[in-house]
Amino acid sequence: MTETPITVRRPQRADARRNFDALLTAARAAFAANGADTSLEEIAKTAGVGVGTLYRNFPTRQDLIEAVYVEEVTQLSVAAEAVADRPPWPALRAWLERFVDYVATKRAIIDLLNRDSEMFSSCRAVMYAAGEPLFARAQQSGEVRPDAVFDDVLRLVSGLSSAAFVDDGQRRRVLDIALDGLRPRP
């Protein structure tokens, strides 16, 4: 996995690492579905571990929330690397689709994150470092309108992600319509 300045430190032993990763996965899903007040006991149960294992890895709810957030940003960075070989527009599009998942998790926990912290600003820097090159490449290739700015695109997609959709198909159509607005017009 990509090493970034914000990478979550995983345990060394394989079984402990599996438990740690299972807790992060369960917490991410629980927070996205039910908010940051989700029962930690329920997260441990979903991860298939005891609550003691949860507290050994994440002594406080805040530790778990921050680890989930850092992991989401790390995965955005990994996603950027995974799509970098694709043509410019499909690469940017694929990364923005992953960004939608990140937004769902972030929205659920944002009120519990310290936006003035070093962790938060580091995460922002990592996220921009991952996505901006994909955006710039798509823009330089003429597939993104020249007046678009990366930050504007992230705000556009973030705003769309906060809407309630009937189903995933509708979410995809709305994203298609919005991203079509990024394309240059003849």
N, C-alpha and C positions, 0 to 999 in steps of 0.2 A: 504494500500500500504506500501511497505517496507520503513522504515526510514533509510536513509543513510546520511553521512555527506554532501551530495550534493543535497539533495532533494529540488525540487522547492517548494517555499512557495505559497500555494494556498489560495485564499480568504476564509473567514469563511462562508459567506452566500452561500446557495446552488445555487441560480441563478447566482451569481458572479463566483462561482467555475465552473459552467457549461460553462459560457462564456470564462473563462480562459482556460479551457481544450479544448474548441472548437477552440480557437485561436492557442493553441499549436499544435493541430492536423492539422489545416489548414496550419500553417506555416511549419510544418515538411514536409507535402506533397508538398507544393509549393517550398520549398527550394530544396528538392530532385529532383523535376521535372524541375525546372527552374533556380536554383541557388539562392544565397543569395541576389541578387539584385531584387528579386521579389517585386512587388509593395505591400506596406503595406496595401494600400486601398483594393487591390484585396484579400489579406489574410483576412482582416476584413469582406469583403463581403462573401467570401467562408465560414467563420465561422458563418455567420448570425448575425453579430454585427456591430455596427457603428465604425468608425475609432476612435472616442473619447474613446470608451471602450478599443480598442487596446492600445491607448496611456496611458490610466489610468493604465493598467496592465503592459505595457512595454513602459516606457517613450522614449526609444531609440531603434533603429534597433538592436544595440548591445545587449541590454537587452533581446530582443526577441530571437536573435540567441543563446545567452548563455543559456537561459531557455530551448530552443529546445534541445540543446546539453545535458544539464544536465538531461532533461527528458528522452532522448534516453538512456543514461547510466543507469539511474534509472530503466528503463524498461528491460535492459539487466540483472540487478540484480534480478528483479522480475521474469524474464524468467528462470534464474538459479534455483530459489526456486521452480518454477512450475514444472521443469523437474527432480528435485533431486531424486524423488522416482522411476524413471525409471531405467532400467538396465543401466550399465555404458556407453556402446557405444551409444544406442539411446538417452540417456540424453545429452551427449556431442554433438551428431549430431544435435539434436533439438536446443540446445543453439547456435551452430555455424550458423544454418539457421537464427536465430534471429539476430545474429551478422552481417550477410550479410545486413540486413535492416539498422542496425546502421551505417555500412560503407557507404551506399548510402547517408544517411543524413549528416554524417560527411564530406564526400568528397565535398558536396555542400557548406559547411560553413567553412571548415578548415582554409581558408585564413583569415577569420575574427575573428578567435579565437586566443587569446594570449596563445601560447603554453608554456610560462614561468609562467603563472598565477597559483595561488593556486587552483583556480577552475579547471583548466585543469589537474593539477597533482592529485587532489582529484578524479576527474572523472576516470583517468587512474587507480588509486589504487582501486576504487570501481569495475571497469570493471574486473581487474585481480582477485580481491577477489571473484567475482561471477563465473568466468569461470575456474580458475585454479583448484579448488577442483573437478570439473567435469572431467577435463582433467586428473588429478592425479588418480582419481578413475578408469577411463577407462584404463589408462596406467598400474596401479597396477593389474587390472583384466586380463591383457595380451591382451587387445583389441586394444591397441595403441602401436606401436613399441617403444622399450625402448630408442632409441636414439633421439626421438622427444622431442622438448622443446615447452612449451606452447606459448612462444613469437613467435617461428617459425611458429606455426600453425596459429596464428592471422595474421601474415604477409602474409602467403600463401593465406588465405581466403580474406584478404584485397586486395591483388593483383588481385585475380580472380574477385573480385567484381567491379574492375575498368574497366573491359573489357565490350565492347558492345556485347549484345547477341541478336539473332534473336527474341527470345521469352523466357518466363519463363521456358519452357521445356528444352531448350538448356542450360540455366543457371543452372538448376538442374542437368543435365547430366554432365556438366563440374565440378560442385562441387562434384558430386559423384565420378568422376574419380580422382580428387585431394584428396578427403578424403580417397579413397581407398589406396592411397599411404601412409597413416598413419597406415594402418593395418599391423601387423607383418607378415612376410613371413616365411613359414616353412623351 
